[in-house]
Amino acid sequence: MSDVGATDNASSKAPETKDEYYNLKAGLFLASVTGMSFVFAFGSRLAAVRRNDPVSFSKGMVPEKPLEVSGIELATRALRWGTFYAVTGCGLIFFGIWKLSGAHNMQEFRQTMGNILPKIPKNDPPKSRTEFEGLNDLLTYLATDFSGQPKEDGK
């Protein structure tokens, strides 16, 4: 009998282990699912275009004249340069904001930006409706400009 009580006690006091990398794993999972769905969608669309018009598809693959660039090569080059400019430009903007704030770590940056940016007031309790019976109720509420009076069309 004492064995049964011991196992019940041990199972009720089982330590709860929290995975320290749960958010990282979840983010990687979502990123991989998104990437796989993007590759699948792009591949299936490319196959559909090839199936529908193989002559035009092959024209984009191989240049007609020796010195011309194929459509795919041109698009790839444009995508490569566009990605480079977007990543570099955003990186420089974010780095500049970080340096102008004078912060040395994320906590200081958050504090500095909290002082600079306007405060967002809490909506507790809500000052407007938050629940609707359906889409028609929501659209009617939005059409009345939140005040109960219908919007005027400028007539």
N, C-alpha and C positions, 0 to 999 in steps of 0.2 A: 504494500500500500504506500509506503514511503517513496517508492520509485515514481509512482504516478504523480504525486504532489511535487516532486523535484523537477519532473519534466515540465509540468504546467508553470511552475515558477520560473524556470529557465526560459521558456518560450515567451512569457509575458515581459521579461526584462531583456529581450534581444536588442542589442545596440543598433540604432538607426545610423547607417552610414550614408553620408552625403557626398556625392561625387563632386569633387572640386572643379572638374572640367566639364560639367554638364552643359553650361552655356556654349562653350567652345564646340563640343560635340554636336549640340543641336544646331548651331550655326553652320558647321561643316556639312551636316546632313541636309539642311535646307539648301545650301549652296550647291551641293552635288545633285540634288533632285532638280533644282532649277536649271543647272547646266545640262543635265541629261535630257530634260524636256526641251530645252532650246535646241540641242543638237538633233534630237528626234524630229522636232517640228521643221527645222531648216532642211534636214535630209529628206523628209517626206515631201515637202513643198518642191524641192529641187527635182526629186524623182517624178512628181506630177508634171512639172514643166517639161522635163525631158520626154515624158510619155506623150504629152499633148502636141508638142511641136519639136521633133528631134532635129529638123533642119536648122531652124533658128537657134536652137540650143547649141548645136555644134559650131555655128558661125561665131558665137561668143567665146568658144573655147580656143579656137585657132585663128590667128590673124589671116586676113585674105591676102595681104601683100607682105613681103618679107620685112619691111621696116615698120609696119604698123604694130600696135599693141592690142592684144585681145581684150575683150570686154571684161573677162574675169581677172586678168592681170591688172587692168586699170582700176577695177573695183577693189581688188586686194590692196593695191598701193594706196588708194584713197582711204580705205579703212585703217590701214596701218598708220598713215600720217594723221588722220583724224583722231585716232586713239592716243597717239603720242602727244598731240597738241592738247587734247582734253585732260589727260592725266597730268602733264607738265603744268598746264595753266592752273588747274585747280590746286595742284600741289603747291605751286608758288603763292597762290592767293591764301591758302590755309596756313602756310609757313609764315607768310608776312603778317597775318592777323595774330598768330601765336607770338611772333617776335615783338610786334607793336604792343601787345598786352603786357609784356614784361614778365610773364609767368615762367616759372622754372619747372613746374609739374602740373598735372591735370587739375589738382585741387585748387591751386592758385589761379589757373586759367578760368575755372568755373566761378570762383569768387569774383574775379575781375569782371567777367562778362555779366555776372549777376548784378553787379553794381552799375554797369554801363547800360545794359538793356532795360527797357521798361518792365515793370512788374505786371504779371498777368493775374488779375483778381480771381479769387476762388468763386465758383458759382455754387455755393452751398448755403442755403437751399437754392435750388434752381429758380430763376426769375421768369422762366418761360416754360412752355410745355416740353416734356421730354418723352412722352409716350403717345402713340397714335394708334387708332384702330386699324388702319390700313394705309395703302399708298394714296388713296383719294383724300383721306383725312389730312395726311402730311402735305400734299400738294395744295389743298385748300388753305391750310395754315400758312404755308409759304407765300401763297398768292395774296393773302391779306396783310402782308408786310408785318407780321407778328403783333399787330395792334388791334386786329379785329375789323379794320376798315379795308375794303377792297382797294387795290392799287389803281391809280388813275393812269390811263394810257397816254396822257399828254394831249387829250382832245380839248 
